[in-house]
Amino acid sequence: MSTHESTTRRYAGIARLLVRHGRSDLVSGAGLDEHVADESDDATSDKAEAFAADLEAMGPTFIKLGQLLSTRFDLLPASYTSALSRLQDEVEPFGFEVVESTIAEELGADVRHLFAEIDPKPVAAASLGQVHRAVLRNGREVAVKVQRPGVRDEVRADLATLARIASVADKGSDLGRTYGFARLLREFERSLHLELDYRREARNLVRFAGLTSHYDLLVVPEPVLDLTSGRVLTMDFIEGRKVTDVGPLGLIDLDAGAIVDQLFSAYLKCILEEGFLHADPHPGNMLVTPDGRLAILDLGMVATIPARLQEKVVRLLVAIGDDNGEQAARVLADLGHPLEHYDALAFRDDVTHLVSDAVAEGPELQAGRVLVELSRISGSHGLRPPPEMSMVGKALLNLDQTTLHLDPGFVPAEAIRENLPHLLRGGLRTSSGSLVTAALDAKEFTSQLPRRANQILDSLADGRMRLRVDAVDEERLHTVLQRLANRVTLGLVIGATILGASLLMQVPTDNRILGYPAIAIVLFLLAVLGGAALAAWIVVTDRKVARTELRPQKDVPRI
């Protein structure tokens, strides 16, 4: 298939997807009408499950896009985020000969020289790659993750197509101008490119293992860096069963309470103290090992939480725990980006009610679900939360599934309260870099202070000290007062003309119009014309002023 035919097929597939799920306005705005047949009569096409299935059928790029959209609670309804979070990233495996050639190309040696043995049958196969069990020459059991051939080129072509559509849709549709699809796509592209680089996943494994090293019931596979490249990742093979496959009888033999406490504490520390977010801690990425520990796998999707956002999330959790909806609303408003239709009052009221309802649940309060609902409320009221905020909520929500399966009596709210003092102490720590910056700022302040103080004192002594206050727009106030004075003056002149005409009605004269003194009639006509002119002037100038005041709001770029 030629490049042109492949691109046309991608456009057609995306256009059909949008029309089938009720977004024909984006198709028109992006200029894709020519690629679409009439599919608007498909009554079931706009359902969430059908949308997830369609994305799954379109390939790895769209599967990953669906997984990212499942965290955007401010953009999609609950039914859609729920359906997208269940997207199955499992496909048919590719041949072992491709695995051998990829390993040889990436690591520079034949498979039989690198491994004592390797199982040709994959342990798991996903849209981006598949995993094979192997044994190193020293007897160490490892898992070898090999990237699917051609997936990078496919992803690159899909992203280029989506970028062109997003750019046109942002300019040609109201929805695009509101949500800024090009910006959302850039975030997705950055995340996906990082996930396609297995060297980064190896670094994530090393860092996460270091952050959880104090928790003896948690285990993270260690990568073999000498046998890792951009498309091949070699790491410890961990034997175990998925959390959801462990039944009630299996849980009896586990110290489930201690495992859950350590797991929840580790994730809170990583997210809110270190800014390291494992974005996909669902039960499928957790294994219960034969020795009773919990293994955490698949750190391809990792996000960095900025220090400012870490502090805000802690503030938010404290506000929720204290049943302080007003404070929670202020924290969210400070975090988010208000759109044109942002309704601050309605947003504050809904946040207050949500926090009160959540606190009323008592021990059953789940932080992940509350953060997800807060993100959804923000989106519905025109306040766009930072993407990391939704990802934190989704991560905690997934974590709740694991913890509640292992220990149904686990209370996340109590765990948060127990960990908050430690998190707050961590937030008060000062790094050596920030201390150096503060010292340099203090040095500059003290060195500049004498000179600046002398300048101020000299200005006071010479009478050159001026203080400007911008509390009132003096020029605009002067214009308003001048306009008001002109209107009052004209009104007085018109009133005096009418009064004079009334008095002249009693003066006897031979010059009459319709039986009345001519001079009085002339003055009445002048007064009427003057009043009409004054009224017209007031209407025209007020409309002009209104348009001038509204223009800056309309000219604000909408993203």
Kinemage of the C-alpha trace (Angstrom):
@kinemage 1
@onewidth
@group {chain A} dominant
@subgroup {mainchain}
@vectorlist {calphas} color= white
{ca met a 1} P 0.000 0.000 0.000
{ca ser a 2} L 1.374 3.441 -0.962
{ca thr a 3} L 1.923 6.203 1.588
{ca his a 4} L -0.919 8.241 0.073
{ca glu a 5} L -3.334 5.312 0.262
{ca ser a 6} L -2.301 4.607 3.863
{ca thr a 7} L -2.853 8.239 4.861
{ca thr a 8} L -6.236 8.334 3.129
{ca arg a 9} L -7.239 5.134 4.938
{ca arg a 10} L -6.291 6.724 8.290
{ca tyr a 11} L -8.310 9.866 7.543
{ca ala a 12} L -11.299 7.752 6.520
{ca gly a 13} L -11.062 5.608 9.663
{ca ile a 14} L -10.872 8.620 11.984
{ca ala a 15} L -13.713 10.386 10.147
{ca arg a 16} L -15.964 7.314 10.391
{ca leu a 17} L -15.145 7.005 14.085
{ca leu a 18} L -16.121 10.620 14.768
{ca val a 19} L -19.375 10.442 12.802
{ca arg a 20} L -20.343 7.093 14.317
{ca his a 21} L -19.993 8.541 17.805
{ca gly a 22} L -21.845 11.793 17.328
{ca arg a 23} L -19.009 14.190 16.510
{ca ser a 24} L -19.841 15.067 12.920
{ca asp a 25} L -19.196 18.725 13.813
{ca leu a 26} L -15.506 17.876 14.224
{ca val a 27} L -15.524 16.086 10.874
{ca ser a 28} L -16.878 19.187 9.160
{ca gly a 29} L -14.560 21.467 11.134
{ca ala a 30} L -11.546 19.359 10.145
{ca gly a 31} L -12.618 19.141 6.499
{ca leu a 32} L -13.019 15.342 6.430
{ca asp a 33} L -16.512 15.157 4.917
{ca glu a 34} L -15.208 13.574 1.705
{ca his a 35} L -13.971 10.521 3.631
{ca val a 36} L -17.322 9.742 5.259
{ca ala a 37} L -20.314 7.782 4.120
{ca asp a 38} L -23.653 8.375 5.810
{ca glu a 39} L -23.509 6.379 9.065
{ca ser a 40} L -25.646 8.610 11.237
{ca asp a 41} L -28.456 6.070 11.446
{ca asp a 42} L -26.437 3.579 13.463
{ca ala a 43} L -28.396 3.766 16.706
{ca thr a 44} L -25.789 2.021 18.868
{ca ser a 45} L -22.642 3.694 17.532
{ca asp a 46} L -22.470 6.418 20.171
{ca lys a 47} L -22.405 4.068 23.144
{ca ala a 48} L -19.325 4.041 25.289
{ca glu a 49} L -18.529 0.362 24.852
{ca ala a 50} L -18.801 0.660 21.072
{ca phe a 51} L -16.459 3.650 21.151
{ca ala a 52} L -13.886 1.676 23.139
{ca ala a 53} L -14.210 -1.297 20.765
{ca asp a 54} L -13.737 0.940 17.712
{ca leu a 55} L -10.575 2.450 19.179
{ca glu a 56} L -9.273 -1.027 19.968
{ca ala a 57} L -9.817 -2.107 16.362
{ca met a 58} L -7.867 0.882 14.993
{ca gly a 59} L -4.512 -0.216 16.354
{ca pro a 60} L -1.933 0.540 19.065
{ca thr a 61} L -1.949 4.330 18.764
{ca phe a 62} L -5.680 4.518 19.330
{ca ile a 63} L -5.622 1.938 22.127
{ca lys a 64} L -3.106 4.110 23.973
{ca leu a 65} L -5.134 7.223 23.136
{ca gly a 66} L -8.196 5.555 24.661
{ca gln a 67} L -6.242 4.685 27.793
{ca leu a 68} L -5.136 8.310 28.115
{ca leu a 69} L -8.685 9.583 27.545
{ca ser a 70} L -9.858 7.291 30.338
{ca thr a 71} L -8.059 9.658 32.736
{ca arg a 72} L -9.685 12.824 31.355
{ca phe a 73} L -12.739 12.945 33.582
{ca asp a 74} L -13.148 16.647 32.777
{ca leu a 75} L -13.654 15.897 29.055
{ca leu a 76} L -15.712 12.684 28.871
{ca pro a 77} L -18.792 11.363 30.688
{ca ala a 78} L -18.357 8.689 33.344
{ca ser a 79} L -19.646 5.904 31.069
{ca tyr a 80} L -16.920 6.662 28.506
{ca thr a 81} L -14.008 6.905 30.959
{ca ser a 82} L -15.154 3.642 32.539
{ca ala a 83} L -15.366 1.843 29.174
{ca leu a 84} L -12.001 3.190 28.000
{ca ser a 85} L -10.269 2.129 31.211
{ca arg a 86} L -11.155 -1.480 30.329
{ca leu a 87} L -9.489 -1.365 26.911
{ca gln a 88} L -7.711 -4.666 26.278
{ca asp a 89} L -4.131 -4.133 25.141
{ca glu a 90} L -3.748 -7.753 23.968
{ca val a 91} L -3.155 -8.796 20.350
{ca glu a 92} L -1.845 -11.744 18.395
{ca pro a 93} L 1.873 -12.371 19.036
{ca phe a 94} L 4.422 -11.967 16.277
{ca gly a 95} L 6.810 -14.729 15.211
{ca phe a 96} L 9.839 -15.794 17.244
{ca glu a 97} L 12.134 -15.257 14.269
{ca val a 98} L 11.250 -11.556 14.446
{ca val a 99} L 12.060 -11.604 18.167
{ca glu a 100} L 15.483 -13.112 17.444
{ca ser a 101} L 16.297 -10.621 14.691
{ca thr a 102} L 15.191 -7.638 16.809
{ca ile a 103} L 17.305 -8.749 19.789
{ca ala a 104} L 20.333 -9.322 17.546
{ca glu a 105} L 19.906 -5.930 15.873
{ca glu a 106} L 19.407 -4.040 19.143
{ca leu a 107} L 21.937 -5.815 21.390
{ca gly a 108} L 24.558 -6.624 18.770
{ca ala a 109} L 24.774 -10.369 19.347
{ca asp a 110} L 22.873 -13.509 18.522
{ca val a 111} L 20.215 -14.699 20.963
{ca arg a 112} L 22.023 -17.959 21.728
{ca his a 113} L 25.114 -16.002 22.809
{ca leu a 114} L 23.153 -13.691 25.135
{ca phe a 115} L 20.857 -16.189 26.825
{ca ala a 116} L 21.306 -19.758 27.987
{ca glu a 117} L 17.709 -20.369 26.896
{ca ile a 118} L 14.662 -18.381 25.809
{ca asp a 119} L 11.084 -19.614 25.484
{ca pro a 120} L 9.777 -19.088 21.906
{ca lys a 121} L 6.223 -18.851 23.255
{ca pro a 122} L 5.509 -15.374 24.665
{ca val a 123} L 4.235 -14.933 28.220
{ca ala a 124} L 2.167 -11.928 27.117
{ca ala a 125} L 1.565 -10.044 23.860
{ca ala a 126} L 0.385 -6.434 23.704
{ca ser a 127} L -0.026 -3.797 20.997
{ca leu a 128} L 3.451 -2.340 21.502
{ca gly a 129} L 5.442 -5.481 22.296
{ca gln a 130} L 5.540 -8.961 23.821
{ca val a 131} L 7.386 -10.684 26.678
{ca his a 132} L 9.391 -13.936 26.600
{ca arg a 133} L 10.783 -15.879 29.533
{ca ala a 134} L 14.545 -16.509 29.372
{ca val a 135} L 17.578 -17.580 31.414
{ca leu a 136} L 20.915 -15.732 31.395
{ca arg a 137} L 24.280 -17.469 31.156
{ca asn a 138} L 24.722 -17.076 34.931
{ca gly a 139} L 21.399 -18.832 35.611
{ca arg a 140} L 19.361 -15.711 36.395
{ca glu a 141} L 15.741 -15.957 35.235
{ca val a 142} L 14.648 -12.915 33.262
{ca ala a 143} L 11.766 -11.580 31.197
{ca val a 144} L 12.671 -10.165 27.782
{ca lys a 145} L 10.315 -7.518 26.420
{ca val a 146} L 10.633 -7.010 22.643
{ca gln a 147} L 8.951 -4.193 20.763
{ca arg a 148} L 6.575 -5.075 17.928
{ca pro a 149} L 8.216 -4.505 14.511
{ca gly a 150} L 7.075 -1.422 12.637
{ca val a 151} L 5.075 -0.069 15.578
{ca arg a 152} L 7.135 3.121 15.796
{ca asp a 153} L 6.514 3.963 12.135
{ca glu a 154} L 2.809 3.179 12.541
{ca val a 155} L 2.544 5.348 15.642
{ca arg a 156} L 4.461 8.181 13.957
{ca ala a 157} L 2.134 8.127 10.929
{ca asp a 158} L -0.997 7.960 13.102
{ca leu a 159} L 0.195 10.877 15.229
{ca ala a 160} L 0.974 12.973 12.142
{ca thr a 161} L -2.542 12.339 10.832
{ca leu a 162} L -4.120 13.158 14.193
{ca ala a 163} L -2.005 16.326 14.480
{ca arg a 164} L -3.258 17.643 11.129
{ca ile a 165} L -6.861 16.885 12.055
{ca ala a 166} L -6.474 18.459 15.528
{ca ser a 167} L -4.940 21.632 14.096
{ca val a 168} L -7.774 22.118 11.597
{ca ala a 169} L -10.459 21.179 14.157
{ca asp a 170} L -9.088 23.739 16.646
{ca lys a 171} L -9.602 26.473 14.050
{ca gly a 172} L -12.835 25.199 12.474
{ca ser a 173} L -14.975 23.965 15.396
{ca asp a 174} L -16.193 25.452 18.663
{ca leu a 175} L -15.306 22.244 20.511
{ca gly a 176} L -11.747 22.410 19.222
{ca arg a 177} L -11.354 26.051 20.228
{ca thr a 178} L -12.703 25.250 23.700
{ca tyr a 179} L -10.606 22.191 24.528
{ca gly a 180} L -7.521 22.676 22.339
{ca phe a 181} L -7.101 19.254 20.701
{ca ala a 182} L -3.616 20.091 19.410
{ca arg a 183} L -2.382 20.687 22.969
{ca leu a 184} L -3.990 17.471 24.221
{ca leu a 185} L -2.401 15.568 21.355
{ca arg a 186} L 1.044 16.967 22.175
{ca glu a 187} L 0.709 15.624 25.719
{ca phe a 188} L -0.327 12.223 24.374
{ca glu a 189} L 2.506 12.186 21.821
{ca arg a 190} L 5.106 12.936 24.490
{ca ser a 191} L 3.734 10.178 26.743
{ca leu a 192} L 3.605 7.604 23.936
{ca his a 193} L 7.127 8.330 22.694
{ca leu a 194} L 8.437 7.832 26.232
{ca glu a 195} L 6.581 4.522 26.492
{ca leu a 196} L 8.147 3.350 23.218
{ca asp a 197} L 11.637 3.883 24.661
{ca tyr a 198} L 12.370 0.813 26.807
{ca arg a 199} L 15.493 2.451 28.233
{ca arg a 200} L 13.254 4.931 29.997
{ca glu a 201} L 11.130 2.107 31.401
{ca ala a 202} L 14.335 0.537 32.748
{ca arg a 203} L 15.183 3.820 34.496
{ca asn a 204} L 11.648 3.946 35.902
{ca leu a 205} L 12.092 0.434 37.330
{ca val a 206} L 15.378 1.422 38.985
{ca arg a 207} L 13.914 4.587 40.496
{ca phe a 208} L 10.696 2.946 41.671
{ca ala a 209} L 12.665 0.099 43.235
{ca gly a 210} L 14.717 2.675 45.138
{ca leu a 211} L 11.633 4.533 46.348
{ca thr a 212} L 10.017 1.308 47.608
{ca ser a 213} L 13.182 -0.309 48.994
{ca his a 214} L 12.044 0.297 52.603
{ca tyr a 215} L 8.894 -1.777 52.076
{ca asp a 216} L 9.815 -5.422 52.547
{ca leu a 217} L 6.489 -6.765 51.194
{ca leu a 218} L 6.800 -4.961 47.843
{ca val a 219} L 9.059 -6.116 45.019
{ca val a 220} L 9.946 -4.446 41.705
{ca pro a 221} L 11.802 -6.308 38.919
{ca glu a 222} L 15.392 -5.157 38.455
{ca pro a 223} L 16.404 -4.435 34.836
{ca val a 224} L 19.517 -5.869 33.224
{ca leu a 225} L 20.922 -2.679 31.766
{ca asp a 226} L 23.576 -4.406 29.622
{ca leu a 227} L 20.785 -6.274 27.798
{ca thr a 228} L 18.431 -3.306 27.415
{ca ser a 229} L 18.012 -0.937 24.480
{ca gly a 230} L 15.330 1.285 23.001
{ca arg a 231} L 13.360 -1.726 21.712
{ca val a 232} L 14.470 -4.524 24.068
{ca leu a 233} L 14.062 -4.603 27.860
{ca thr a 234} L 15.522 -7.395 29.984
{ca met a 235} L 14.492 -7.578 33.634
{ca asp a 236} L 13.944 -10.052 36.450
{ca phe a 237} L 11.247 -12.626 35.835
{ca ile a 238} L 8.873 -12.674 38.802
{ca glu a 239} L 6.690 -15.703 39.324
{ca gly a 240} L 3.238 -15.022 40.681
{ca arg a 241} L -0.504 -14.749 40.208
{ca lys a 242} L -2.505 -11.671 39.328
{ca val a 243} L -4.141 -10.080 42.345
{ca thr a 244} L -7.601 -10.674 40.919
{ca asp a 245} L -6.818 -14.401 40.483
{ca val a 246} L -6.197 -14.859 44.204
{ca gly a 247} L -9.396 -16.082 45.835
{ca pro a 248} L -10.563 -15.898 49.466
{ca leu a 249} L -8.715 -19.093 50.395
{ca gly a 250} L -5.476 -17.774 48.905
{ca leu a 251} L -5.831 -14.529 50.852
{ca ile a 252} L -5.892 -16.449 54.127
{ca asp a 253} L -2.220 -17.361 53.673
{ca leu a 254} L -1.253 -13.732 52.970
{ca asp a 255} L -0.536 -10.921 55.365
{ca ala a 256} L -2.920 -8.878 53.205
{ca gly a 257} L -3.366 -6.052 55.694
{ca ala a 258} L 0.360 -5.342 55.896
{ca ile a 259} L 0.762 -5.599 52.096
{ca val a 260} L -2.059 -3.103 51.512
{ca asp a 261} L -0.704 -0.675 54.133
{ca gln a 262} L 2.736 -0.718 52.542
{ca leu a 263} L 1.352 -0.445 48.995
{ca phe a 264} L -0.847 2.563 49.780
{ca ser a 265} L 1.856 4.288 51.826
{ca ala a 266} L 4.438 3.736 49.053
{ca tyr a 267} L 2.208 5.229 46.372
{ca leu a 268} L 1.311 8.257 48.499
{ca lys a 269} L 5.008 8.839 49.160
{ca cys a 270} L 5.943 8.456 45.485
{ca ile a 271} L 3.162 10.728 44.232
{ca leu a 272} L 2.940 13.442 46.902
{ca glu a 273} L 6.531 13.553 48.150
{ca glu a 274} L 8.727 12.453 45.242
{ca gly a 275} L 6.472 13.473 42.318
{ca phe a 276} L 6.773 10.009 40.733
{ca leu a 277} L 3.456 8.654 39.455
{ca his a 278} L 3.003 5.092 38.212
{ca ala a 279} L 0.011 5.991 36.054
{ca asp a 280} L -1.429 2.511 35.638
{ca pro a 281} L -1.376 0.535 38.928
{ca his a 282} L -4.400 -1.603 38.042
{ca pro a 283} L -4.694 -5.175 39.438
{ca gly a 284} L -3.397 -6.663 36.171
{ca asn a 285} L 0.013 -5.092 36.875
{ca met a 286} L 0.205 -6.554 40.396
{ca leu a 287} L 1.330 -10.131 41.127
{ca val a 288} L 1.199 -12.043 44.392
{ca thr a 289} L 4.477 -13.970 44.634
{ca pro a 290} L 4.856 -17.473 46.149
{ca asp a 291} L 6.715 -15.995 49.149
{ca gly a 292} L 3.764 -13.719 50.016
{ca arg a 293} L 4.954 -10.417 48.572
{ca leu a 294} L 3.379 -8.096 45.991
{ca ala a 295} L 5.230 -7.533 42.717
{ca ile a 296} L 4.588 -4.301 40.778
{ca leu a 297} L 5.110 -4.576 37.013
{ca asp a 298} L 4.916 -2.500 33.818
{ca leu a 299} L 6.269 0.974 34.535
{ca gly a 300} L 6.026 2.177 30.957
{ca met a 301} L 3.365 4.781 31.782
{ca val a 302} L 4.944 7.104 34.329
{ca ala a 303} L 4.241 10.797 34.884
{ca thr a 304} L 6.073 13.483 36.826
{ca ile a 305} L 4.018 15.484 39.330
{ca pro a 306} L 5.386 19.051 39.727
{ca ala a 307} L 6.187 20.208 43.262
{ca arg a 308} L 3.447 22.853 43.106
{ca leu a 309} L 0.849 20.224 42.228
{ca gln a 310} L 2.100 17.883 44.974
{ca glu a 311} L 1.491 20.620 47.548
{ca lys a 312} L -1.955 21.401 46.127
{ca val a 313} L -3.056 17.765 46.204
{ca val a 314} L -1.979 17.515 49.845
{ca arg a 315} L -3.946 20.696 50.587
{ca leu a 316} L -6.907 19.205 48.760
{ca leu a 317} L -6.779 15.979 50.776
{ca val a 318} L -6.553 17.970 54.015
{ca ala a 319} L -9.545 20.104 52.981
{ca ile a 320} L -11.575 16.995 52.124
{ca gly a 321} L -10.678 15.363 55.438
{ca asp a 322} L -11.718 18.522 57.319
{ca asp a 323} L -15.032 18.747 55.389
{ca asn a 324} L -13.927 22.166 54.094
{ca gly a 325} L -15.555 22.379 50.669
{ca glu a 326} L -14.774 26.115 50.329
{ca gln a 327} L -11.050 25.454 50.749
{ca ala a 328} L -11.198 22.508 48.327
{ca ala a 329} L -12.877 24.742 45.729
{ca arg a 330} L -10.199 27.444 46.183
{ca val a 331} L -7.390 24.913 45.737
{ca leu a 332} L -8.985 23.519 42.577
{ca ala a 333} L -9.654 26.999 41.164
{ca asp a 334} L -6.006 27.916 41.742
{ca leu a 335} L -4.890 24.727 39.967
{ca gly a 336} L -7.196 24.873 36.958
{ca his a 337} L -7.426 26.980 33.822
{ca pro a 338} L -10.810 28.772 33.549
{ca leu a 339} L -12.546 28.662 30.162
{ca glu a 340} L -14.963 31.301 28.858
{ca his a 341} L -18.030 29.653 30.388
{ca tyr a 342} L -16.468 29.121 33.844
{ca asp a 343} L -19.103 29.557 36.558
{ca ala a 344} L -17.210 30.118 39.809
{ca leu a 345} L -20.258 30.270 42.077
{ca ala a 346} L -21.865 27.081 40.760
{ca phe a 347} L -18.478 25.336 40.839
{ca arg a 348} L -17.923 26.254 44.493
{ca asp a 349} L -21.408 25.074 45.468
{ca asp a 350} L -21.022 21.709 43.706
{ca val a 351} L -17.562 21.116 45.198
{ca thr a 352} L -18.892 21.933 48.675
{ca his a 353} L -21.754 19.455 48.287
{ca leu a 354} L -19.446 16.766 46.912
{ca val a 355} L -16.983 17.127 49.792
{ca ser a 356} L -19.809 17.034 52.355
{ca asp a 357} L -21.279 13.895 50.762
{ca ala a 358} L -17.845 12.249 50.627
{ca val a 359} L -17.071 13.005 54.276
{ca ala a 360} L -20.508 11.674 55.242
{ca glu a 361} L -19.398 8.265 53.953
{ca gly a 362} L -16.981 8.111 56.869
{ca pro a 363} L -14.576 5.165 56.707
{ca glu a 364} L -15.785 4.298 53.203
{ca leu a 365} L -14.331 7.541 51.783
{ca gln a 366} L -12.073 6.779 48.795
{ca ala a 367} L -9.649 9.542 47.813
{ca gly a 368} L -9.315 8.310 44.222
{ca arg a 369} L -13.039 8.445 43.551
{ca val a 370} L -13.341 11.899 45.159
{ca leu a 371} L -10.471 13.312 43.053
{ca val a 372} L -12.026 11.812 39.927
{ca glu a 373} L -15.390 13.422 40.710
{ca leu a 374} L -13.710 16.760 41.451
{ca ser a 375} L -12.020 16.620 38.031
{ca arg a 376} L -15.366 15.854 36.421
{ca ile a 377} L -17.081 18.767 38.221
{ca ser a 378} L -14.259 21.095 37.157
{ca gly a 379} L -14.779 20.180 33.505
{ca ser a 380} L -18.559 20.581 33.672
{ca his a 381} L -18.222 24.128 35.065
{ca gly a 382} L -15.618 25.356 32.577
{ca leu a 383} L -12.516 24.882 34.740
{ca arg a 384} L -9.873 22.749 33.056
{ca pro a 385} L -7.781 20.911 35.678
{ca pro a 386} L -4.143 20.023 34.962
{ca pro a 387} L -3.831 16.571 33.329
{ca glu a 388} L -1.672 15.344 36.206
{ca met a 389} L -4.560 15.971 38.602
{ca ser a 390} L -6.793 13.525 36.715
{ca met a 391} L -3.935 11.021 36.490
{ca val a 392} L -3.430 11.123 40.272
{ca gly a 393} L -7.146 10.489 40.749
{ca lys a 394} L -7.117 7.618 38.248
{ca ala a 395} L -4.008 6.063 39.832
{ca leu a 396} L -5.558 6.162 43.314
{ca leu a 397} L -8.819 4.812 41.893
{ca asn a 398} L -6.969 1.846 40.343
{ca leu a 399} L -5.063 1.382 43.574
{ca asp a 400} L -8.372 1.151 45.440
{ca gln a 401} L -9.334 -1.851 43.292
{ca thr a 402} L -6.182 -3.723 44.323
{ca thr a 403} L -6.325 -2.805 47.999
{ca leu a 404} L -10.014 -3.616 48.391
{ca his a 405} L -9.556 -7.021 46.721
{ca leu a 406} L -6.657 -7.919 49.013
{ca asp a 407} L -8.184 -6.436 52.154
{ca pro a 408} L -11.939 -5.610 51.985
{ca gly a 409} L -11.671 -3.995 55.423
{ca phe a 410} L -9.029 -1.500 54.316
{ca val a 411} L -10.072 2.131 54.878
{ca pro a 412} L -8.231 4.502 52.476
{ca ala a 413} L -9.325 7.602 54.413
{ca glu a 414} L -7.631 6.376 57.584
{ca ala a 415} L -4.476 5.484 55.660
{ca ile a 416} L -4.365 8.985 54.191
{ca arg a 417} L -4.772 10.563 57.633
{ca glu a 418} L -1.986 8.369 59.025
{ca asn a 419} L 0.374 9.318 56.182
{ca leu a 420} L -0.449 13.036 55.989
{ca pro a 421} L 1.879 14.124 58.852
{ca his a 422} L 4.794 12.400 57.120
{ca leu a 423} L 3.808 13.915 53.752
{ca leu a 424} L 3.547 17.373 55.292
{ca arg a 425} L 7.000 17.009 56.861
{ca gly a 426} L 8.324 15.925 53.496
{ca gly a 427} L 6.764 18.985 51.871
{ca leu a 428} L 8.580 21.254 54.338
{ca arg a 429} L 11.976 19.845 53.403
{ca thr a 430} L 14.263 22.192 51.533
{ca ser a 431} L 16.614 20.908 48.874
{ca ser a 432} L 20.227 22.023 48.635
{ca gly a 433} L 19.446 23.680 45.306
{ca ser a 434} L 16.649 25.807 46.753
{ca leu a 435} L 18.899 26.785 49.683
{ca val a 436} L 21.609 27.953 47.266
{ca thr a 437} L 19.036 29.936 45.257
{ca ala a 438} L 17.667 31.547 48.433
{ca ala a 439} L 21.207 32.411 49.556
{ca leu a 440} L 21.986 34.050 46.206
{ca asp a 441} L 18.743 36.053 46.355
{ca ala a 442} L 19.580 37.190 49.899
{ca lys a 443} L 23.118 38.135 48.819
{ca glu a 444} L 21.780 40.220 45.925
{ca phe a 445} L 19.227 41.900 48.202
{ca thr a 446} L 21.785 42.870 50.853
{ca ser a 447} L 24.317 44.074 48.278
{ca gln a 448} L 21.749 46.245 46.457
{ca leu a 449} L 19.952 47.543 49.567
{ca pro a 450} L 22.323 50.452 50.489
{ca arg a 451} L 22.357 51.843 46.935
{ca arg a 452} L 18.575 51.616 46.551
{ca ala a 453} L 17.997 53.146 50.011
{ca asn a 454} L 20.265 56.083 49.074
{ca gln a 455} L 18.312 56.628 45.847
{ca ile a 456} L 15.019 56.751 47.772
{ca leu a 457} L 16.388 59.186 50.394
{ca asp a 458} L 17.915 61.456 47.707
{ca ser a 459} L 14.594 61.570 45.867
{ca leu a 460} L 12.766 62.516 49.084
{ca ala a 461} L 15.310 65.242 49.880
{ca asp a 462} L 15.124 66.744 46.360
{ca gly a 463} L 11.335 66.592 46.202
{ca arg a 464} L 11.461 64.188 43.256
{ca met a 465} L 9.699 61.325 45.031
{ca arg a 466} L 6.520 60.382 43.190
{ca leu a 467} L 3.998 57.732 44.122
{ca arg a 468} L 1.736 56.401 41.385
{ca val a 469} L -1.393 54.473 42.302
{ca asp a 470} L -3.204 52.584 39.549
{ca ala a 471} L -6.301 51.870 41.620
{ca val a 472} L -8.442 54.149 39.350
{ca asp a 473} L -8.234 54.606 35.605
{ca glu a 474} L -7.984 58.414 35.647
{ca glu a 475} L -8.251 58.830 31.885
{ca arg a 476} L -11.423 56.742 31.684
{ca leu a 477} L -12.910 58.540 34.737
{ca his a 478} L -12.236 61.918 33.101
{ca thr a 479} L -13.927 60.764 29.879
{ca val a 480} L -16.980 59.497 31.763
{ca leu a 481} L -17.330 62.710 33.777
{ca gln a 482} L -16.975 64.828 30.626
{ca arg a 483} L -19.665 62.792 28.854
{ca leu a 484} L -21.952 63.084 31.874
{ca ala a 485} L -21.425 66.875 32.074
{ca asn a 486} L -22.207 67.266 28.366
{ca arg a 487} L -25.433 65.272 28.702
{ca val a 488} L -26.549 67.234 31.769
{ca thr a 489} L -25.778 70.547 30.054
{ca leu a 490} L -27.687 69.620 26.895
{ca gly a 491} L -30.580 68.401 29.022
{ca leu a 492} L -30.702 71.735 30.867
{ca val a 493} L -30.613 73.670 27.584
{ca ile a 494} L -33.466 71.588 26.158
{ca gly a 495} L -35.452 72.005 29.393
{ca ala a 496} L -34.913 75.779 29.384
{ca thr a 497} L -36.010 75.921 25.716
{ca ile a 498} L -39.244 74.089 26.513
{ca leu a 499} L -39.870 76.380 29.512
{ca gly a 500} L -39.233 79.518 27.433
{ca ala a 501} L -41.554 78.270 24.686
{ca ser a 502} L -44.272 77.665 27.257
{ca leu a 503} L -43.980 81.236 28.574
{ca leu a 504} L -44.015 82.687 25.056
{ca met a 505} L -47.359 80.991 24.420
{ca gln a 506} L -48.992 83.832 26.440
{ca val a 507} L -47.380 86.652 24.446
{ca pro a 508} L -49.805 88.346 21.956
{ca thr a 509} L -48.383 88.456 18.422
{ca asp a 510} L -49.587 88.605 14.824
{ca asn a 511} L -47.137 85.840 13.693
{ca arg a 512} L -48.944 82.600 14.447
{ca ile a 513} L -48.680 78.951 13.374
{ca leu a 514} L -51.778 76.819 13.837
{ca gly a 515} L -53.161 79.579 16.053
{ca tyr a 516} L -50.124 79.682 18.390
{ca pro a 517} L -47.276 82.197 18.563
{ca ala a 518} L -44.724 81.316 15.884
{ca ile a 519} L -41.688 81.878 18.143
{ca ala a 520} L -43.095 79.441 20.741
{ca ile a 521} L -43.728 76.765 18.090
{ca val a 522} L -40.190 77.187 16.726
{ca leu a 523} L -38.720 76.791 20.207
{ca phe a 524} L -40.844 73.660 20.818
{ca leu a 525} L -39.607 72.148 17.555
{ca leu a 526} L -35.992 72.945 18.456
{ca ala a 527} L -36.496 71.339 21.867
{ca val a 528} L -37.997 68.200 20.306
{ca leu a 529} L -35.198 67.899 17.764
{ca gly a 530} L -32.588 68.512 20.456
{ca gly a 531} L -34.148 65.847 22.725
{ca ala a 532} L -34.223 63.318 19.876
{ca ala a 533} L -30.604 64.095 18.981
{ca leu a 534} L -29.584 63.739 22.642
{ca ala a 535} L -31.345 60.368 22.920
{ca ala a 536} L -29.724 59.100 19.716
{ca trp a 537} L -26.300 60.262 20.868
{ca ile a 538} L -26.698 58.501 24.222
{ca val a 539} L -27.692 55.204 22.544
{ca val a 540} L -24.867 55.309 19.982
{ca thr a 541} L -22.115 56.230 22.469
{ca asp a 542} L -23.271 53.669 25.063
{ca arg a 543} L -23.249 50.889 22.468
{ca lys a 544} L -19.798 51.932 21.309
{ca val a 545} L -18.483 51.883 24.882
{ca ala a 546} L -20.067 48.456 25.490
{ca arg a 547} L -18.412 47.009 22.378
{ca thr a 548} L -15.059 48.466 23.428
{ca glu a 549} L -15.293 46.906 26.900
{ca leu a 550} L -16.276 43.488 25.566
{ca arg a 551} L -13.648 43.327 22.824
{ca pro a 552} L -10.694 42.238 25.066
{ca gln a 553} L -12.733 39.257 26.326
{ca lys a 554} L -13.604 38.178 22.808
{ca asp a 555} L -10.040 38.572 21.655
{ca val a 556} L -8.653 36.291 24.367
{ca pro a 557} L -7.327 33.157 22.632
{ca arg a 558} L -9.532 30.174 23.314
{ca ile a 559} L -7.712 26.892 23.836
